[in-house]
C-alpha cells in the first residue's frame, strides 16, 4: 500500500522545521495563536498529555526496531530494522522533536496563563513534572537541545541556545525535586487531567518516579548524583501500585485515536510488522506467561489471511519472533534464508489471487490489544519504577531491598497488561512465574534490565526501551548487517531535524561540535558512555 504523506510545518518554541506526517496524525494549533484563559488553561495540559503520549511512527520507524522489540521485512521499516533510509526516513529525524516540543509549548502556554495565581499552584507544579517528562525524551533522543530558552518565541528568543545534556539533567532533577515537594494534596488538583483525574497524591508519586528514572540515566557518568536523587525518590515516595501508572486513554471518536494503532492498521504494516526474535526468544527461555497475552499469528494461511484484521491464535508454543535485518526480495537477505525460518504459510486456493505469506508464521502484536484506536498509551509504570529501585539497591544504595522490588515489578508488569482492557495474565500464572524467578545477586543487573526490556516493549513504551538499552547494555544485541546502511552499529541517537542548520545555524553548530562523531546516528549523548 502506497504511503500517503502530508507535509506540514510546525513552529516549536523558536525553531522552525519541516516534518512529515501521516494522514491520521494531528498537529496541534500553535498555542501562540490562541488566547487561553484561566478557565481553559487546564485543557492545555490535557492536550499536551494526549499529544505527547501518541507516539505512532515517532517511535515505530526508528526506536522499536533498533532495540529489537519489533522487526519487519516491509521496506518502510528499513530505517529501524536495517539502518537504511526508507519510507521518508530523513523526514522522521523531526518526529520525536516535533511531537515532544509541540507538547511542551502547550505546557509553557498554560504556565504563562496561570502564573502568579495561587489557586493554580498544583496545576503549575504538575505542569513542571509533565514538562520534565517531555523534555527528557527529547534530550535522550538527540543530546544537547533547547531547554533553558525553550518556548520563548513570544519573548523574542527565536534562536534558542542548545543546553548541554549535563546541565539539562542537573536542572531537570532540581525542578522535579522542587515541583514534587511543592504539591499540596490538601488542595485541588488539575482538572481535565488525563493521567490521574486531578489526584495530586498520584502526581506526587509520578514526580518522584520520574526523578528516579532521570537519576538512573546517570549511572555511567555521575553515580554520585544518581545515588543522591534515587535515594531522594525512594524517601519521597514513588509509585506504589499499578493504579499509579502514568497512562493516557486515546479517544478515536474525538479525533485523538491511538497513533501506534493507526500505524499498525495500515495493511502493509499489519501484515509485516512482527515481534522480534530477540524479545520472543527471551520470553520463551523464561517461560513467560505474557507471550499469550501480547503475541498471535493469523488464523488462516496465505497473504490475504494475514491482512484480515481479526483476532489471531495466541497459543504460546506457536509464537515465533522474527529476526531483524531481513526482507522479501529473494536474495541473500530474504527472510527465507534466516536461521530457523519456520516457512511460509501457503496461499489459500479458495481465495482468488491469493499468494503465500512468507511472514505468516511469525508473531505479530495482538490485534485486539495493540490495534485498538481507543487503547491506553503508557508513559511510565509502577513496575518500571520498582525495577529502577531494584537496580539502585543492587548498587548498594539506600532504596530498599532489591529482591523485593524485583518481585514487585514482575507481578506489576504482568498485572499492568490488564489495563489495556483486552488482554491479561492469570493471577495463578503470575504467582508461579514470580516464585520461579527470584532475583539472583550474580545476575541481578541482567535480570532487572531484561525485565525492563520486556515490560516497556509489551506496553509499547518503546522510546524508553531504547533509552534504557543504551544506558544498561541490556539486552545484549547484535547489530544488523545489510547493504547501504547509514550506520554499521545500532544507532544511539537521532540526528537533529534537517531544518536546524538553516534556522538556528550557530547554536546547531555548537551542539554538533560537542558530539563525538558529529550529528550522526552513532554519536553518543552525554550520559551514554
Secondary structure, DSSP 8 states (H G I E B T S, - for coil): ----EEEEEEEETTEEEEEEEETT------GGGS---TTTHHHHHHHHHHHHH--THHHHTTHHHHTTSEEE-SGGGHHHHTSS--SSGGGGGGHHHHHHHHHHHHHHHHHHHHTT-GGGHHHHHHHHHHHHHHHHHHHHHHSSB--TTTT-GGGT--S---B-HHHHHHHHHHHHHHHHHH--TTS---TT-TTTTT-HHHHHHHHHHHHHHHHHTTTTT-HHHHHHHHHHHHHH----SGGG-EEEE-BGGGTB--HHHHHHTSHHHHHHEEEBHHHHHHHHHTT-TTHHHHEEB-SS-STTGGGS-S--B--GGG---B-SS-BSSSSTTBGGGSTT----B---TTSTT---BTTTTS-EE-HHHHT-TT-EEEEE-HHHHHHHHHHHHHTT-SSS-HHHHHHHHHHHHHHHGGGGSS----HHHHHHHHHH----GGGHHHHHHHHHHHHHHHTT-HHHHHHHHHHH--S-------TT-S-SS---S----TTHHHHSHHHHHHHHHTSTT-SSSS---TT--
